[in-house]
Amino acid sequence: MKKRIWELDVFRGICILGVIAMHFVYDMVELYGLVDWDYPAAFTFVRDWGGVLFLLLSGTCVTLGSRSVRRGLIVLGCGLGITAVTLGMYWLKLYDRSIIIYFGVLHCLGICMLLWPLFRNFPWWALLICGGVLTAFGFWLWAQPPVEHCWLMVFGLPWRGFASADYFPLLPHFGFFLLGAVLGKTLYRRKESLMPGVDTRNILIRFFSFCGKQSLWLYLLHQPLLTGIFYLILMLK
């Protein structure tokens, strides 16, 4: 059995717990109006850019495994399931159209994993160039006006009036994914922990590592759980 790199699991665990905390605050303030709070600049920055860490981490991890297509199909399938659920919530008039997730972080991660075999044999410097160019091009696309073709939304050109609860277009995010692969091919080229002397039996390390290993399930289940909690609070008010 291949030995896992503990710090990557821990980092992923910290990231997914951060996502849950962000969604908890966002739901409490925006969706249910339980608290009137002006977000501090640090919160807004993490909310808007924290997802990039998942792309970098996923890009790092994809260089260490050999099942990126299988994993990509699973993650993409989960993303499409979320699209179906949010569409249903809109059709049932539970929320407005902005709740629909057309192309969120799971869609993006899934497609990135499916594309990885095309780049697997690139040397790290070629990945660095590709990742840098795609990231820069993606930021340029963000500055362009809306378009009329809805399918271009996948690449970073949304249509006029577009709104979504979670939007991670391939550009610039596939660029971040490839930059993460650079880290995998350089820092983790031996596929070993960079901190082998750390006692991984520490309770905090074991907790964050567990969360990291179960990050997909935590991502899928945390929002329904939060929704149930907030509906219960509203019923008791």
Order of alpha helices (4+ residues) and beta strands (2+ residues): alpha-alpha-alpha-alpha-alpha-alpha-alpha-alpha-alpha
